[in-house]
Amino acid sequence: MTSLSAFSKFTSTLQEDGALMPVLFIGHGTPMNGIEDNEFSQKWKSLAKEIPTPKAVLVVSAHWLSKGTRITAMDFPKTIHDFGGFPQELFDVQYKAPGDPALAKETASLFTSTDVELDHDWGLDHGAWTVVRHMYPEASIPVLQLSIDYTKGPQYHYDLAKELTQLRRKGVLIMGSGNMVHNLRMVAWDRLDDKEYGYDWAIQMNDTFKDLISKGHHDKLIHYEKLGKEALLSIPTPEHYWPLLYTLGLKGNQDDVSFFNDKIVGGSLTMTSVKIG
């Protein structure tokens, strides 16, 4: 195990008063939210002013799936444009936030249930930078990403997140980035501008998710496939849902829960986001 000296230096200026950084689940939606000034991006900007300024940001994005778990450990992560068919303006974005190799090493050492590989090839995918660039436009705060092991199930991801709790005490903002309801195959493309339009099953499932999150019924959220056909329509594949489980796994007994950007896009996608703490 690496020395704790680097991590101690990282946290030396923090007050050990027991305060925890909030944890976020962000419904990130289309990559265009990364450059548009809309109700979603405006909330990301205001949210950054409402919470304490983090020492670093750790993102669990739906768009980095790997065999095993990895964490970015380079000095300057590249901006990944992992999409196609969008305006050149979006591809021109370079979010030049630094990384933090020392924090990456120490974060990897926190995990006891699995080995975490230090990664020097990935960077910041659009699940990360499209949100974080609105929150911290000066790109002065280190940003790291933690990958999602696609070979594991929901319970594993929920439990793994708990091993990151110490980071909340050290001023690190942990953020899951995905979408609770995410069925691209059923998007009503002609209704994208109508934020009130949603399929009945999507509205019902979004309400169910919020109710279960508010009541702390995490076991039902982990085993979402038992929530009926509406859940299976809402989560045809799990990668955009898994980041929510990382957020929920970090909830403490005293943490408040609130929701924001609670809107449906195209009938079958929800931007509903969660703030814990």
Secondary structure, DSSP 8 states (H G I E B T S, - for coil): ---SHHHHHHHTTS--SS----EEEEE--SGGGGT--SHHHHHHHHHHHHS---SEEEEEEEEEEESSEEEE--SS--B-----SS-HHHHT--------HHHHHHHHHH-SSS-EEEESS--B-HHHHHHHHHH-TT--S-EEEEEEETTS-HHHHHHHHHTTHHHHHTTEEEEEEE-SSB-GGG--GGGTT-TT-B-HHHHHHHHHHHHHHHHT-HHHHHTGGGG-HHHHHH-SSSTTTHHHHHHHHT--TT--EEEE---EETBTEE--EEEE-
